[in-house]
């Protein structure tokens, strides 16, 4: 029995040795794979970066009534061009005209009382000069005169308020522009506290386009101008606008301002560009895409075929002097130079990498370069 067991063990050992020898022989004789390689180079790039944008009129003014009442007349239609001071709406004027009439009547009564008080004072003063009445009587007449004068001033103020309220029943355009929607119709009860304005007048001769860039991009732009945002804004190139239908707007815009506050939720800073709108093609409230040229100086670029995506990172394969491939994680920009990736970190100029078919390369694999002198 023991002799049989030893025979089995010996046989298994022999098989293992044979398989191991075959594996080593196969590994040693496996030829190196052919891959195209390249030398990493740097270059300067100008890339149109895309940013989602919202469009607003240079002035979007909500028109709210300053008095309450029934809307008697709509003098404009939606989308109509209006000028500053043009009548837009008329609110019921009857109660406000009556209030003005009452105030004016009260003013007239106060003025009559003033005239009487003035006569009384003048009479008392003359009698005092003749030593007929006492100084107390003169002073009393003077006080009465001052009281009536105050009543006249109060009545005058009430007339001004009543006249203003009456004028507010005629709602006028605060600026040149285009009328927005008209949510209220004739007969509706309106007031200064209503949730929606009577309309919005938008000055669309020029349009503001708002978009956001991340904080790192802002810092990069500022550093290029010695940390001065004012100088950076002045030096910023013209920007383009892509409309919602994918077409390009025919006017270029100028960046006017950068928000001084970073949004904590998104880590972005808002920029404002202004675009001329001669054909009135842009409308307040619409959206688009801003194309802003960003300059990258002396950056490493590699073809997309040289990188393999691994979750949020990319892997490239460098090739050493013995033509052995080594995997390396690199940081790639979200901006692409055509079909090339912009490498922010992980590669240096002059290093050799696998240029095509990186997905087929294994770490530590022997590489037989097809084109060693290829430069990017």
C-alpha positions as CSV (number, residue, x, y, z in Angstrom):
1,X,0.0,0.0,0.0
2,X,2.8,2.4,0.9
3,X,4.6,1.6,-2.3
4,X,1.5,2.4,-4.3
5,X,1.1,5.8,-2.6
6,X,4.7,6.8,-3.3
7,X,4.2,5.9,-7.0
8,X,1.2,8.2,-7.2
9,X,3.1,11.1,-5.5
10,X,6.1,10.6,-7.8
11,X,3.8,10.7,-10.9
12,X,2.1,13.9,-9.8
13,X,5.4,15.6,-9.1
14,X,6.6,14.7,-12.6
15,X,3.5,16.1,-14.2
16,X,3.9,19.4,-12.2
17,X,7.6,19.7,-13.2
18,X,6.7,19.2,-16.9
19,X,3.9,21.7,-16.8
20,X,6.0,24.3,-15.1
21,X,8.8,23.8,-17.6
22,X,6.4,24.2,-20.5
23,X,4.9,27.4,-19.0
24,X,8.4,29.0,-18.5
25,X,9.4,27.9,-22.0
26,X,6.2,29.4,-23.4
27,X,6.7,32.7,-21.4
28,X,10.3,33.0,-22.5
29,X,9.5,32.4,-26.1
30,X,6.4,34.8,-26.2
31,X,7.3,37.6,-28.7
32,X,7.0,41.3,-27.8
33,X,3.8,43.0,-29.0
34,X,3.9,45.7,-31.7
35,X,2.6,49.1,-30.6
36,X,3.0,52.5,-32.0
37,X,4.8,54.8,-29.5
38,X,5.4,58.6,-29.3
39,X,7.5,61.1,-27.5
40,X,5.5,63.4,-25.2
41,X,5.7,67.0,-26.4
42,X,4.1,70.3,-25.2
43,X,2.4,73.0,-27.2
44,X,0.3,76.1,-26.9
45,X,-3.5,75.8,-27.4
46,X,-6.5,78.1,-27.8
47,X,-9.7,76.2,-27.1
48,X,-13.3,77.4,-27.2
49,X,-14.7,76.3,-23.8
50,X,-18.4,76.0,-23.5
51,X,-20.5,77.3,-20.6
52,X,-24.3,77.2,-20.1
53,X,-25.7,80.7,-20.1
54,X,-28.9,82.6,-19.4
55,X,-30.0,85.7,-21.3
56,X,-31.5,88.8,-19.7
57,X,-32.4,92.2,-21.0
58,X,-30.1,95.0,-20.1
59,X,-33.1,96.3,-18.1
60,X,-35.9,93.9,-17.0
61,X,-38.2,96.1,-15.0
62,X,-41.3,94.7,-13.3
63,X,-44.2,97.1,-13.6
64,X,-46.3,97.1,-10.4
65,X,-49.2,99.4,-9.7
66,X,-48.7,102.0,-6.9
67,X,-52.5,102.1,-6.1
68,X,-55.3,99.6,-5.8
69,X,-58.3,99.4,-8.1
70,X,-60.0,97.9,-11.1
71,X,-58.0,97.6,-14.2
72,X,-60.0,99.8,-16.7
73,X,-57.8,99.8,-19.8
74,X,-54.9,97.9,-21.3
75,X,-53.1,100.2,-23.7
76,X,-50.4,97.8,-25.0
77,X,-50.1,94.2,-26.3
78,X,-47.6,91.6,-25.5
79,X,-44.3,92.0,-27.3
80,X,-45.0,95.6,-28.3
81,X,-42.2,98.1,-28.3
82,X,-42.7,101.0,-25.9
83,X,-40.9,104.2,-25.0
84,X,-40.2,105.6,-21.6
85,X,-43.3,107.4,-20.3
86,X,-45.8,105.7,-22.6
87,X,-49.1,104.7,-21.0
88,X,-49.4,101.0,-20.4
89,X,-52.5,100.6,-18.2
90,X,-55.2,102.7,-16.7
91,X,-56.7,101.9,-13.3
92,X,-60.2,103.1,-12.2
93,X,-59.7,106.9,-11.6
94,X,-63.1,107.7,-10.1
95,X,-62.3,107.2,-6.3
96,X,-58.9,108.9,-6.7
97,X,-60.5,111.9,-8.5
98,X,-63.0,112.2,-5.8
99,X,-60.3,112.0,-3.2
100,X,-58.4,114.8,-5.0
101,X,-61.6,117.0,-5.1
102,X,-62.1,116.4,-1.4
103,X,-58.5,117.4,-0.6
104,X,-58.7,120.5,-2.8
105,X,-62.0,121.5,-1.0
106,X,-60.3,121.0,2.4
107,X,-57.4,123.2,1.2
108,X,-59.7,126.0,0.1
109,X,-61.5,125.9,3.5
110,X,-58.2,126.0,5.3
111,X,-57.1,128.9,3.2
112,X,-60.3,130.8,4.1
113,X,-59.7,130.0,7.7
114,X,-56.2,131.4,7.3
115,X,-57.5,134.6,5.9
116,X,-59.9,135.0,8.8
117,X,-57.1,134.3,11.3
118,X,-54.9,136.8,9.6
119,X,-57.6,139.5,9.8
120,X,-58.2,138.7,13.5
121,X,-54.5,138.9,14.3
122,X,-54.1,142.2,12.4
123,X,-57.1,143.6,14.2
124,X,-55.8,142.5,17.6
125,X,-52.4,144.0,16.9
126,X,-53.9,147.4,15.9
127,X,-56.0,147.5,19.0
128,X,-52.9,146.6,21.1
129,X,-51.1,149.5,19.6
130,X,-53.9,151.7,20.8
131,X,-53.7,150.1,24.2
132,X,-57.3,148.8,23.9
133,X,-56.5,145.0,24.2
134,X,-53.8,143.3,26.2
135,X,-50.7,141.5,25.0
136,X,-52.4,138.2,25.9
137,X,-55.1,138.9,23.2
138,X,-52.5,139.6,20.6
139,X,-50.6,136.4,21.5
140,X,-53.7,134.3,21.4
141,X,-54.5,135.7,17.9
142,X,-51.0,134.9,16.8
143,X,-51.3,131.3,18.0
144,X,-54.6,130.9,16.2
145,X,-53.0,132.2,13.0
146,X,-50.1,129.7,13.3
147,X,-52.5,126.9,13.9
148,X,-54.4,127.7,10.8
149,X,-51.3,128.0,8.7
150,X,-50.3,124.5,9.8
151,X,-53.8,123.3,8.8
152,X,-53.3,124.9,5.3
153,X,-49.9,123.1,5.0
154,X,-51.5,119.8,6.0
155,X,-54.3,120.3,3.4
156,X,-51.7,121.1,0.7
157,X,-49.9,117.9,1.5
158,X,-53.1,116.0,1.2
159,X,-53.8,117.6,-2.2
160,X,-50.3,116.5,-3.3
161,X,-50.9,112.9,-2.1
162,X,-54.3,112.8,-3.8
163,X,-53.0,114.2,-7.0
164,X,-50.1,111.7,-7.0
165,X,-52.5,108.8,-6.3
166,X,-54.6,109.9,-9.2
167,X,-51.6,110.1,-11.5
168,X,-50.6,106.6,-10.4
169,X,-53.8,105.3,-11.9
170,X,-52.1,105.9,-15.3
171,X,-49.3,103.3,-15.3
172,X,-46.5,104.3,-17.6
173,X,-43.5,102.5,-19.0
174,X,-40.3,103.1,-16.9
175,X,-38.0,102.7,-19.8
176,X,-37.7,102.0,-23.5
177,X,-38.1,98.3,-24.3
178,X,-40.5,95.5,-25.1
179,X,-43.6,94.5,-23.2
180,X,-43.6,91.1,-21.6
181,X,-46.6,88.9,-20.7
182,X,-49.9,90.5,-19.6
183,X,-51.3,88.2,-16.8
184,X,-54.1,90.6,-15.9
185,X,-57.0,91.6,-18.1
186,X,-59.5,94.4,-18.1
187,X,-61.7,94.3,-15.0
188,X,-59.1,92.6,-12.8
189,X,-58.6,94.0,-9.3
190,X,-54.9,95.0,-8.9
191,X,-52.9,96.3,-6.0
192,X,-49.2,97.0,-5.1
193,X,-49.2,93.7,-3.1
194,X,-50.3,91.4,-5.9
195,X,-48.0,88.4,-6.6
196,X,-47.3,89.1,-10.3
197,X,-46.5,92.4,-11.9
198,X,-48.7,93.9,-14.5
199,X,-46.0,93.2,-17.0
200,X,-42.2,93.4,-17.4
201,X,-40.6,95.9,-19.7
202,X,-37.3,94.6,-21.1
203,X,-34.7,96.8,-22.7
204,X,-33.4,94.4,-25.4
205,X,-31.2,96.8,-27.4
206,X,-28.4,95.0,-25.6
207,X,-28.6,91.8,-23.8
208,X,-26.8,90.5,-20.7
209,X,-25.6,86.9,-20.9
210,X,-24.7,85.3,-17.6
211,X,-22.5,82.2,-17.3
212,X,-20.2,80.7,-14.7
213,X,-16.6,79.4,-14.6
214,X,-15.1,77.4,-11.8
215,X,-12.8,78.9,-9.2
216,X,-9.6,77.4,-10.5
217,X,-10.2,78.9,-13.9
218,X,-10.8,82.3,-12.3
219,X,-7.5,82.0,-10.4
220,X,-5.7,81.0,-13.5
221,X,-7.0,84.0,-15.4
222,X,-6.2,86.3,-12.6
223,X,-2.6,85.0,-12.2
224,X,-2.0,85.7,-15.9
225,X,-2.6,89.3,-15.1
226,X,-0.7,89.6,-11.8
227,X,-3.8,88.8,-9.7
228,X,-5.8,91.8,-11.0
229,X,-9.4,90.8,-12.0
230,X,-9.9,94.3,-13.5
231,X,-6.9,93.8,-15.8
232,X,-8.0,90.3,-16.6
233,X,-11.5,91.5,-17.6
234,X,-10.1,94.2,-19.8
235,X,-7.8,91.7,-21.5
236,X,-10.5,89.0,-22.0
237,X,-11.2,88.1,-25.6
238,X,-14.5,88.4,-27.3
239,X,-17.0,85.6,-26.6
240,X,-19.4,83.9,-28.9
241,X,-23.0,82.7,-28.2
242,X,-24.6,79.5,-29.4
243,X,-28.4,79.6,-29.4
244,X,-30.7,76.9,-28.2
245,X,-31.2,75.6,-31.7
246,X,-27.5,75.0,-32.1
247,X,-26.9,78.0,-34.4
248,X,-24.2,80.6,-33.8
249,X,-25.3,84.1,-33.0
250,X,-23.8,86.6,-35.5
251,X,-22.7,89.1,-32.8
252,X,-19.7,88.7,-30.5
253,X,-20.0,89.7,-26.9
254,X,-17.8,91.5,-24.4
255,X,-17.2,90.4,-20.8
256,X,-18.1,93.3,-18.6
257,X,-17.9,92.0,-15.1
258,X,-17.0,89.1,-12.8
259,X,-18.9,88.4,-9.6
260,X,-16.8,89.0,-6.5
261,X,-18.4,86.1,-4.6
262,X,-17.8,82.3,-5.2
263,X,-21.0,80.3,-5.0
264,X,-20.4,77.9,-2.1
265,X,-22.8,75.3,-3.5
266,X,-21.2,75.0,-7.0
267,X,-17.7,76.5,-6.5
268,X,-18.2,78.8,-9.5
269,X,-18.1,82.5,-10.2
270,X,-20.6,84.3,-12.4
271,X,-19.5,86.3,-15.4
272,X,-21.6,88.8,-17.4
273,X,-21.1,89.4,-21.1
274,X,-23.0,92.0,-23.1
275,X,-24.2,91.4,-26.7
276,X,-25.8,93.8,-29.1
277,X,-29.2,92.8,-30.2
278,X,-30.0,94.8,-33.4
279,X,-32.3,92.3,-34.9
280,X,-34.1,91.6,-31.6
281,X,-33.2,87.9,-32.0
282,X,-32.3,87.5,-28.4
283,X,-35.1,87.4,-25.8
284,X,-34.9,87.9,-22.1
285,X,-35.3,84.7,-20.2
286,X,-33.9,82.4,-22.9
287,X,-30.8,80.3,-22.6
288,X,-27.8,79.5,-24.7
289,X,-24.1,78.5,-24.6
290,X,-21.2,80.8,-24.3
291,X,-18.1,79.9,-26.3
292,X,-15.1,81.5,-24.5
293,X,-11.6,81.0,-25.9
294,X,-9.2,79.8,-23.2
295,X,-5.4,79.8,-23.8
296,X,-3.3,76.9,-22.6
297,X,0.5,77.6,-22.7
298,X,3.1,74.8,-22.9
299,X,0.7,71.9,-22.1
300,X,1.1,68.2,-22.7
301,X,-1.4,66.7,-25.1
302,X,-1.8,63.0,-26.0
303,X,-4.1,61.3,-28.4
304,X,-7.2,59.7,-26.9
305,X,-6.0,56.3,-28.1
306,X,-3.1,56.6,-25.7
307,X,-5.3,56.7,-22.6
308,X,-7.6,54.2,-21.0
309,X,-10.3,55.5,-18.7
310,X,-10.5,54.0,-15.2
311,X,-13.4,55.4,-13.3
312,X,-12.6,59.1,-12.9
313,X,-8.9,58.8,-13.9
314,X,-7.0,57.9,-17.1
315,X,-4.1,55.5,-17.4
316,X,-1.3,55.7,-20.0
317,X,1.6,53.4,-20.5
318,X,5.1,54.7,-20.5
319,X,7.9,52.8,-22.2
320,X,11.3,52.6,-20.6
321,X,14.7,52.1,-22.3
322,X,14.2,48.3,-22.3
323,X,10.9,48.8,-24.1
324,X,8.9,47.6,-21.1
325,X,5.4,49.2,-20.6
326,X,4.5,50.7,-17.2
327,X,1.0,51.9,-16.3
328,X,0.7,55.4,-14.9
329,X,-2.3,57.4,-13.8
330,X,-2.6,60.9,-15.3
331,X,-4.9,63.9,-14.6
332,X,-6.7,64.9,-17.8
333,X,-8.6,68.2,-18.4
334,X,-12.3,68.3,-19.1
335,X,-11.4,70.4,-22.1
336,X,-10.2,68.5,-25.2
337,X,-8.0,69.7,-28.1
338,X,-10.0,68.0,-30.8
339,X,-9.3,64.2,-30.4
340,X,-6.4,64.9,-28.0
341,X,-6.5,65.0,-24.3
342,X,-4.8,67.8,-22.3
343,X,-2.7,66.3,-19.5
344,X,-2.7,68.4,-16.4
345,X,-0.4,66.2,-14.4
346,X,1.4,62.8,-14.6
347,X,3.5,63.1,-17.8
348,X,6.6,65.1,-18.6
349,X,8.0,66.3,-21.9
350,X,10.3,63.7,-23.6
351,X,8.8,60.6,-22.1
352,X,7.9,57.8,-24.4
353,X,4.3,56.4,-24.2
354,X,2.2,53.9,-26.2
355,X,0.3,56.1,-28.7
356,X,-2.3,53.7,-30.0
357,X,-4.0,50.6,-28.6
358,X,-3.3,51.4,-24.9
359,X,-6.3,49.3,-24.0
360,X,-4.5,46.2,-25.2
361,X,-1.3,46.8,-23.2
362,X,-0.5,45.0,-19.9
363,X,1.6,46.4,-17.2
364,X,5.2,45.1,-17.5
365,X,4.6,43.9,-21.0
366,X,7.5,44.0,-23.5
367,X,6.8,46.5,-26.3
368,X,8.2,46.5,-29.8
369,X,7.8,50.1,-31.0
370,X,6.5,50.5,-34.5
371,X,7.4,54.2,-34.7
372,X,9.7,55.2,-31.9
373,X,10.4,58.7,-33.3
374,X,6.8,59.7,-33.5
375,X,6.4,63.1,-31.7
376,X,3.2,64.8,-30.7
